[in-house]
Amino acid sequence: MPDSCRDLNVVLEEKVALLEKALIRERNAKKKLEAKLDEKAAVALYDNKEFFDSYEKATNRQVQLQFLAGLTQELLLDKNIDESFYHFASNVAKLVDACPVVVMRINHDGNNSIWSLASPNNPWQTMPWQADYEQIISPMLTKMESRWHRVEHQEVACRKVYSTLFRNDMLLYLLVKVTETELRLILLDISHFCYSDDFKHTLDIAANQFGSAIKRRMTKVELAYNIRDLRNTVTELKATQQQLVHSEKMSSLGQLAAGVAHEINNPIGYITSNLDVLKDYIDIYEQALSQMPQQLVEKFSNARELSFAREDIGELLSSCITGVDRVTEIVASLKTFSRKEQDEFSSVAINDVIESALKIVWNKLKYDHEIVQELSLNLPEIQGNYGQLQQVFVNLFVNAAQAMNESGELRIESNLVDNFIEVKVHDTGCGMDAAVIRHLFEPFYTTKDVSEGTGLGLSVSYAIVEKHNAKISVNSEPNQGCTFTLTFPIVYS
Amino acid sequence: MKGAIFTGFAEYVEKEFGLTAWLKTLDSCELESNGEYLSTELYEDIEFKVLADTLGNIVGVDREYLFRGFGEFFFPVLMSLGLPHVKEIDNLFDFMRAVDSVIHIEVQKSDPLAYTPKLLYDQPQDNVLIIRYMSHRQMCHFAEGLILGAATHFKQHANIHQTKCLCKGDEHCLIRVEI
């Protein structure tokens, strides 16, 4: 290489090296200048940053607050539980990139349901529940309620089942307890959950609000049920109170009647006995008088009155004895009211009692009335006094016959209802109004003529029924017939 | 786009492919800025793509490779800026959560109302972070490079893949990072 050429190369190399150094110096100088500018810009930025940050936060918050306010307003509306879930789930789905959403209702009794919404503009679809879904949801049911949880596709146990329900890689789900036996899951079918912390916080607040709203709604429902139960209890209490008052009244009247009967019993005893003796004495007098010559008798100053008295005395005496017998019968009936009386109870087939009572009153009913017996077979026996129970049914049948003047139907049913035997005696007679029903079981209360009834039949029946720890009630309206219902407890040995 | 990205890219190209490659690239492009970049200024986004594609043609690599490599290179530059809070970060995921604010701040210094990419995060598992990247600039591979640079910096191994990508027509990128 000639010297001149070598010198040129050296010169060029030196020049390049110097230029490179100059470039580096220039670049460093530029960097220093940029750094200074940067510093100034940073100061200016940080001066304004707080404002811009606040502005951005306020804008985001506004959107979130609008969503929460809208949600609160909707939750305050009186929607049913299903509607509340549909509305909440579709609104959240709309917010989370309009993703598909599934709502599952999980009951402890296994009666589960599932609804899906492909996109917020579509209607909700009901889907058939498949047992396989439980594999997906069982880990979810152990999570905390009213908070969003997230699960990725690959974490799910049964991917095949997963893909029949969901098309994305991730589920965002919320567990809400509706009642002690019912849980619901809202499952958002999402491809990601990359959102700002504020947004996630808003979703959590919404979930919490919704959980509280559902709890409030269910508390309301529970309260409504409690109020209904309380009202029913109050009604029952009122009825029980009325029954108690009535029972007490009946008991007092019964005791009074029994007391009177006891007091009458002795005088009636000696009156009956004396009347018999008196009858004998009168017979003696009559025999004596009949043996006297007729002319002698006619010489008495009051011969006419004597003759009349002799004719009348027998009839009067018979009438007195009949009257006293009737009083004796009444007194005997009144004794039934006495609680002290020890009756003999034994196992009694109620259908037998009914049939025997019907035989007694058969003559009164057989011509003009139709008798329908619907007596259940194989009823258990009750503990009772056959004769007294027969008396009760005879009373009821006689009353029914008297209530159906010309014709009608007497229907007798016996059934097993829970642990009771229920006997219904229904007639198609004249019925009763409420005023009559109120006094129906009181002793000596009667709507019949004095000659027809003593007013003791139903009151005695009532006392007998009470002794059997049974209940008697009546349901009737004027011209609508009448139904007596007797309920006998079954005592299992 | 912030000038610092252009100046940083120039340094990366010089280091990786030589000064000549960078100068040839500048020479081959018709740029509004004429390649005269100041890190404090903002430049048209298209210039960066033009530079990357031209360089790719010259050195025979694709845009994704360049962006990812540049991201890895640029991470130490970002760290050297000594931005508040970033200095105290000692792990990859915390840095990734902070990277949004780092980029924002750098851009906002020039123009507080300038467009910045939106990064949103989700951590479904302790070792997984999903980043939702939204930017019309489609610089998701640069973001991948930054993540790889950060992983090297924090001495953590990271696997990265995108389940969705703006470059493939999706409405956002989902970058899944597993450590």
Interface residues (C-beta under 8 A of the other chain):
Chain A: K30 K31 E34 L37 D38 A41 A42 A44 L45 N48 K49 F52 R150 V151 E152 D169 M170 S191 H192 F193 C194 Y195 S196
Chain B: G3 T7 L38 S39 T40 I105 Q108 K109 S110 P112 L120 Y121 D122 P124 Q125 I130 I131 R132 T163 K164 L174
